[in-house]
């Protein structure tokens, strides 16, 4: 459920027509709905009310301070994967003791900063990382709280780029070796074992991979207890999928129904790391048609947003629904078209072979389901300033990130004196 819909012929986010924002801030821009973000958080949080838990929003899905803040105010925490995300989470007011830190390549500085901040736990992905955390904690004279990220070797049945829990992936510690690794960790002087972590992938549309991975992980929790290692947190990661086109992912309630009995048995506090499911359908990218043209027998709608603004179609071949902001436009003659941006790459498209009504130059459209891995994956390729982000709240909106300028593009660049 989201708060994007037609009202009186105009496509709205909550009570604001997107065309009005386009007029005032220009195009392209990302638009998020406050009501949808909060609703998605609440539905997810409520689904797991029967177990003590903490919902740590996966910051990489949408890193805007205002978005992180919405979830923090609702009682959520943050799942971070870099020092930059630690900085953002802190700046947005996420309590450090609700922050968990994953990632296969944490640096000395990142570990030090996270220890100083006092995060809830590191989700550790290798033996060498464990040794480095022990070393840094020792220097600071603190004990580092850790969970080991276990790789349960379960196929999440999603796009290969976002499958992370198969044994050939770079993530986590193999389930077979995990018990040994825990025993090693328990001997390190500056390490405190507090939890277990898994995250098997993203855009998962079935319950079974979650249940299978959890079952394997929980066997290990029991084995740990037999070894006298008692953990307080089981972090089951994120990965719940959303509807982009015709996918029918489980509702959080359905997922809860399947796994809450297992989670209860652990007696632990359960950490969740949802990203996409909280923000994906709470955001749209609004773009303007520039031209339409036909080459050979292919029709192209050229728009002012491109793969640098929204990488998912190019990167994963993913589907993003496209709607005209003017409802009347839907009644026009339909054509099959590629919606493409101005970038000098044939991989630059937002939609391929899509049946769409004709668009006239300057007409607006919304690329839906763009709230997750949209702005955060955007770049300046082709020296295109990054677009603004807007947050709608009822009948008003705020620009929560300004459009970059051409000066922003060259900030920090230096021409050496000998070239002058
Ligand atoms: C990316 C990621 C998530 C969030 O995944 P979603 O599919 O967006 O829910 C959670 N945990 C970790 C460790 C991640 O890398």
Boltz pocket constraint, residues with backbone or C-beta under 6 A from the ligand:
constraints:
  - pocket:
      binder: B
      contacts: [[A, 58], [A, 60], [A, 61], [A, 79], [A, 81], [A, 102], [A, 103], [A, 199], [A, 201], [A, 202], [A, 203], [A, 237], [A, 238], [A, 239], [A, 240], [A, 273], [A, 274], [A, 275], [A, 276], [A, 277], [A, 372]]
      max_distance: 6.0
